[in-house]
């Protein structure tokens, strides 16, 4: 509420030291909070708020770092800018943040992130190191380092960073998720369920996570619980995606195949933000050990995979593809795309 924002603003060290105009800082806070909801409307609202903040006080580094981050959501996630335009806007904002404050850890995070999306892995890692230099005890910076090392298939390092970040801030939802997904990949399902429970307790979004929970129960062999849990899932896309493997493992192949047909024809205008049909169908067929179809869909999903390698590398179903030479060829294709030698198996 307005009173809470005003209290935070008036007690802010940056405001008290006159590093930022109070009204600009209030808008900055609102922009940051608005972005937490991670949807199209919120990204537009956050962008408007932060630009108003910068127009009032263009010399506050954190506002420019925030604009850089918001552009990831508005441009890359929700497509309001082209890929190239997103990189240009985001990079300029991050550069301005670091120019105004050479110790801005979040500014270096922005530079690292945009260099990654510009396919410059070496520069991305150098900027990540700079971010850690100035923010080694900031959970949000550790969160990014976890994200970046996951992108490089450095899973053990990413896991250790997730644990470190959660000690600094147990409310970092992304780190609970990262830890959970790695535990699933390692087939440590009891640990994954604990991480899922902690994530659910601190998640701001009120969307259902039943499908995710059902998947862990299914992998752990608790089919009765998995079936009960998946039936509570309200999002039809994720309901289908996570129920198909449950039915398949229970031997209900015909029913699973019916759901695959529906999934293949899912309306594109109502896809969830992080739903990538080709990629998700590759997972479905990799789970069935149908390599031909899995690679057909993976090839069609290459743009999504190259944007979100952190998701690609920790899909447990893709372990079924490791012995296939097409897997090595696919990783080589990614390596060529980034001019970086990705490990073919998690490190």
C-alpha positions in Angstrom: 0.0 0.0 0.0 0.9 3.7 -0.3 1.8 4.1 3.3 4.2 1.1 3.2 6.0 2.4 0.1 6.3 5.9 1.7 7.8 4.4 4.9 10.3 2.3 2.9 11.2 5.4 0.8 11.7 7.7 3.8 13.9 5.1 5.6 16.0 4.3 2.5 19.7 5.0 2.9 19.9 6.2 -0.7 17.1 8.7 -0.1 18.5 9.9 3.2 21.9 10.4 1.6 20.3 12.1 -1.3 21.5 9.7 -3.8 18.1 9.6 -5.4 15.0 11.7 -5.5 12.3 10.4 -3.1 9.5 10.3 -5.8 11.8 8.6 -8.2 12.7 6.0 -5.6 9.1 5.4 -4.8 8.4 4.6 -8.5 11.5 2.4 -8.6 10.2 0.4 -5.7 6.8 0.0 -7.3 8.4 -1.1 -10.6 10.4 -3.8 -8.8 7.4 -5.1 -7.0 5.2 -5.1 -10.1 7.7 -7.2 -12.0 7.5 -10.0 -9.4 4.2 -11.1 -10.9 6.0 -12.2 -14.1 3.2 -11.7 -16.6 2.7 -9.6 -19.8 0.6 -6.9 -18.1 3.0 -6.6 -15.2 6.0 -6.2 -17.4 4.4 -3.3 -19.3 3.4 -1.7 -16.0 6.8 -2.1 -14.5 8.4 -0.6 -17.6 6.2 2.4 -17.4 6.9 2.9 -13.8 10.7 2.7 -14.1 10.8 5.0 -17.1 8.9 7.6 -15.0 11.4 7.1 -12.2 14.3 7.7 -14.6 12.7 10.8 -16.1 12.5 12.3 -12.6 16.0 11.3 -11.5 18.2 10.0 -14.4 21.3 9.7 -12.1 20.2 6.7 -9.9 22.1 3.6 -11.0 19.6 1.1 -9.6 16.8 2.5 -11.7 18.8 1.9 -14.9 19.7 -1.6 -13.7 16.0 -2.2 -13.1 15.1 -1.0 -16.6 17.7 -3.5 -18.0 16.0 -6.3 -16.0 12.5 -5.3 -17.0 13.5 -5.3 -20.6 14.3 -9.0 -20.3 10.7 -9.6 -19.4 9.1 -7.1 -21.7 11.3 -7.9 -24.7 12.5 -11.5 -24.5 9.7 -13.1 -22.4 6.7 -11.3 -23.8 7.9 -10.1 -27.3 7.2 -6.4 -27.1 10.6 -5.8 -28.8 12.6 -7.7 -31.3 15.4 -9.8 -30.0 18.0 -7.4 -31.3 16.1 -4.3 -29.9 15.8 -6.0 -26.5 19.5 -6.5 -26.4 20.2 -2.9 -27.4 17.8 -1.4 -24.8 18.8 -3.7 -22.0 22.6 -3.3 -22.7 22.4 0.5 -22.8 20.5 0.5 -19.5 23.0 -1.8 -17.8 26.0 0.2 -19.1 24.4 3.4 -17.7 23.9 1.7 -14.3 27.6 0.8 -14.2 28.7 4.2 -15.5 26.8 5.9 -12.7 28.0 3.4 -10.1 31.0 1.3 -11.0 30.3 -1.0 -8.0 26.7 -1.8 -9.1 26.5 -5.6 -8.8 23.0 -5.6 -10.4 24.4 -3.4 -13.3 27.1 -6.1 -13.9 24.4 -8.8 -13.8 22.5 -6.9 -16.5 25.7 -6.7 -18.7 26.4 -10.4 -18.2 22.8 -11.4 -19.0 22.7 -9.3 -22.2 26.1 -10.5 -23.3 24.8 -14.1 -22.9 21.8 -13.3 -25.1 24.2 -11.7 -27.6 26.1 -15.0 -27.7 29.3 -13.7 -26.0 29.8 -16.2 -23.3 33.3 -15.0 -22.4 32.1 -11.5 -21.7 29.1 -12.8 -19.9 31.3 -14.7 -17.5 33.6 -11.8 -17.0 30.7 -9.5 -16.1 29.3 -12.3 -13.8 32.6 -12.3 -11.9 32.4 -8.5 -11.5 28.9 -8.9 -10.1 30.1 -11.4 -7.6 33.0 -9.2 -6.7 30.6 -6.4 -5.6 27.7 -8.6 -4.5 29.1 -11.9 -3.1 26.8 -11.7 -0.1 23.6 -10.6 -1.9 21.2 -13.4 -2.6 19.9 -11.8 -5.8 23.5 -11.8 -7.3 24.0 -15.4 -6.2 20.7 -16.2 -7.8 22.0 -14.9 -11.2 25.3 -16.8 -10.8 23.3 -19.9 -10.2 21.3 -19.2 -13.3 24.4 -18.5 -15.4 26.3 -21.6 -14.4 23.1 -23.7 -15.1 23.2 -22.3 -18.6 26.7 -23.6 -19.0 25.7 -27.1 -17.8 27.8 -26.6 -14.6 25.1 -28.3 -12.5 27.2 -29.0 -9.3 28.3 -25.4 -9.2 24.8 -24.1 -9.7 23.5 -26.4 -6.9 26.1 -25.1 -4.5 25.3 -21.5 -5.4 21.6 -22.2 -4.8 22.3 -23.4 -1.3 24.5 -20.4 -0.6 21.9 -18.0 -1.9 19.1 -19.6 0.2 21.2 -19.2 3.4 21.4 -15.5 2.6 17.7 -15.2 1.7 15.3 -18.2 2.2 12.7 -16.2 0.2 14.5 -16.4 -3.1 11.9 -18.5 -5.0 14.1 -19.0 -8.1 16.8 -20.7 -6.0 14.3 -23.1 -4.4 13.2 -24.0 -7.9 16.7 -24.4 -9.2 17.6 -26.6 -6.3 14.5 -28.7 -6.8 15.1 -29.2 -10.6 18.6 -30.3 -10.0 17.5 -32.7 -7.3 15.0 -34.1 -9.7 17.7 -34.5 -12.3 19.8 -36.4 -9.7 16.8 -38.5 -8.9 16.8 -37.3 -5.3 13.0 -37.1 -5.1 12.6 -36.8 -1.4 14.9 -33.7 -1.4 13.1 -32.4 -4.4 9.7 -32.6 -2.6 11.2 -30.7 0.4 12.5 -28.0 -2.0 9.1 -27.9 -3.7 7.3 -27.4 -0.4 9.6 -24.5 0.5 9.1 -23.0 -2.9 5.3 -23.2 -2.5 5.5 -21.5 0.8 7.4 -18.5 -0.4 6.1 -18.2 -4.0 4.4 -14.8 -4.6 2.4 -16.0 -7.6 -0.9 -17.7 -6.7 -0.9 -19.9 -9.8 -1.2 -23.6 -9.1 1.9 -25.8 -8.9 0.0 -29.1 -8.7 1.5 -30.4 -12.0 5.0 -29.8 -10.8 4.3 -31.7 -7.6 2.6 -34.5 -9.5 5.7 -35.0 -11.6 7.9 -35.5 -8.6 5.5 -38.1 -7.1 5.3 -39.9 -10.4 9.1 -40.1 -10.7 9.2 -41.3 -7.1 6.8 -44.1 -8.1 3.9 -42.7 -6.1 1.4 -43.0 -8.9 -1.7 -42.8 -6.7 -0.6 -39.5 -5.2 0.6 -38.3 -8.6 -2.9 -38.9 -10.2 -4.7 -37.2 -7.3 -2.4 -34.3 -7.5 -2.5 -33.8 -11.3 -6.3 -33.6 -11.2 -6.0 -30.5 -9.1 -4.0 -28.7 -11.8 -6.1 -25.9 -13.4 -3.8 -25.0 -16.3 -4.8 -27.3 -19.2 -1.4 -27.1 -20.9 0.5 -28.3 -17.8 -2.2 -30.8 -16.9 -1.7 -32.5 -20.3 2.1 -32.3 -20.2 2.4 -33.8 -16.8 -0.4 -36.4 -17.0 0.8 -38.0 -20.2 3.9 -39.6 -18.7 1.9 -40.8 -15.6 -0.5 -42.6 -17.9 2.3 -44.0 -20.0 4.1 -45.4 -17.0 0.9 -47.0 -15.8 0.5 -48.7 -19.2 -2.5 -46.7 -20.3 -1.0 -46.0 -23.7 -4.1 -45.3 -25.7 -5.3 -42.7 -23.2 -1.9 -41.1 -23.1 -1.8 -41.0 -26.9 -5.2 -39.2 -26.9 -3.8 -36.5 -24.6 -0.7 -36.2 -26.8 -3.0 -35.4 -29.8 -4.7 -32.7 -27.8 -1.3 -31.4 -26.6 0.0 -31.2 -30.2 -3.0 -29.1 -31.2 -3.0 -26.9 -28.2 -4.1 -23.3 -29.1 -1.1 -21.1 -29.4 -3.0 -18.0 -28.2 -3.5 -19.5 -24.8 0.0 -21.0 -24.2 1.4 -20.3 -20.7 4.4 -17.9 -20.7 7.0 -20.7 -20.3 5.2 -23.3 -22.5 7.2 -24.3 -25.5 5.3 -27.0 -27.4 8.1 -28.4 -29.5 10.5 -28.5 -26.6 7.9 -30.1 -24.3 6.9 -32.7 -27.0 10.6 -33.6 -27.2 10.5 -34.3 -23.5 7.4 -36.4 -23.9 8.9 -38.6 -26.6 12.3 -38.8 -24.9 10.5 -40.2 -21.9 9.1 -42.9 -24.2 12.6 -43.5 -25.6 11.3 -42.5 -29.1 14.5 -40.9 -30.2 13.4 -40.1 -33.7 10.4 -38.0 -32.6 12.3 -36.5 -29.7 15.1 -35.2 -31.9 12.6 -34.0 -34.5 10.9 -31.8 -31.9 14.3 -30.8 -30.4 15.5 -29.6 -33.8 12.3 -27.5 -34.2 12.8 -26.1 -30.7 16.4 -25.0 -31.2 15.7 -21.3 -30.8 14.0 -21.9 -27.5 16.7 -24.3 -26.3 19.5 -21.8 -27.2 17.7 -19.1 -25.3 17.1 -21.2 -22.2 19.9 -23.7 -22.0 19.5 -23.7 -18.2 16.2 -25.6 -18.7 17.5 -27.9 -21.4 20.5 -29.3 -19.6 18.6 -30.5 -16.5 15.7 -32.4 -18.2 15.9 -35.9 -16.7 14.1 -37.4 -19.7 16.9 -36.3 -22.0 19.2 -38.8 -20.2 17.6 -41.4 -22.5 19.1 -39.6 -25.4 22.7 -39.5 -24.1 23.9 -42.6 -26.0 22.5 -41.4 -29.3 25.1 -39.6 -31.6 22.4 -37.1 -32.4 22.6 -35.9 -28.8 26.3 -35.1 -29.2 25.6 -33.4 -32.6 22.9 -31.3 -30.9 25.3 -30.1 -28.2 27.9 -29.4 -30.8 25.3 -27.3 -32.6 24.7 -25.3 -29.4 28.5 -24.9 -28.9 28.8 -23.5 -32.4 25.9 -21.1 -31.8 27.6 -19.7 -28.7 31.2 -20.2 -29.7 31.6 -22.1 -26.4 32.3 -25.8 -25.8 29.3 -27.0 -23.7 29.9 -30.2 -21.8 27.8 -33.0 -23.3 27.0 -34.2 -19.8 26.4 -32.1 -16.7 29.6 -31.2 -14.9 
